[in-house]
Amino acid sequence: MMIDICIKFVPTPAYYISQLMLAIVAVFTVGFGGGIYLVANLGAGPRDGLMVGLQEKTNLPIALVRAFLEISVVSIGWYLGGTVGIGTLLFAFGIGPSVALGLYLVEKTFNY
């Protein structure tokens, strides 16, 4: 639903560099949003729940755990015949650090 709403207000960039910048901003936006709802304990989705559980069991940094999960999913999808583009790679490698940054910013901003 949000994509349908945003498409009306955010035009598709015409130039490749603009598309790349939009993709990078989108990854950070998703990471920050993840930080907000994970800190607020609103209930993690399947992938975020797995991320939190693995982080608690392994004591590895959340960025590394999330990156491992996303890169694994991309690898399996590619092996099964899916396409992998620059946006997919940006998300797979960038969402872990973005979620970690989002968690850090939310915790520091709201003193959790």
Steps between C-alpha positions, in 0.01 A plus 500: 500500500783741586669436167180587315471825697867596464511434126260792455730741687853372432577499129730237355841660452608529138875468555686196629681692774167634625356149502802379695466780754130423544581133559760591764259735677235226489731248670574747780130580533412132538782457753387797706140377487616160619684665787183685602271201513757262651578739786129562552441121535219505246571141401774403260409344168640161397835624370548757776401241761760262363754784498432589865502133607828424322658816641402402854631143456828591328573843657615616156428858394146548370639647175697183429210267582256692278750524215561125523127431481440730204804383305393138560151573370636678192741215431226238524269706280773546239583128511133423437502718189399841632653822378741701710550865417679789662196584714485146632869508588472844661219374720667169586829660601359825637200402710706348783700816569185709441299308761791523744522876441122532534504312831787713626336829402162407646655376826714816537223739397237357733737376776391136491 
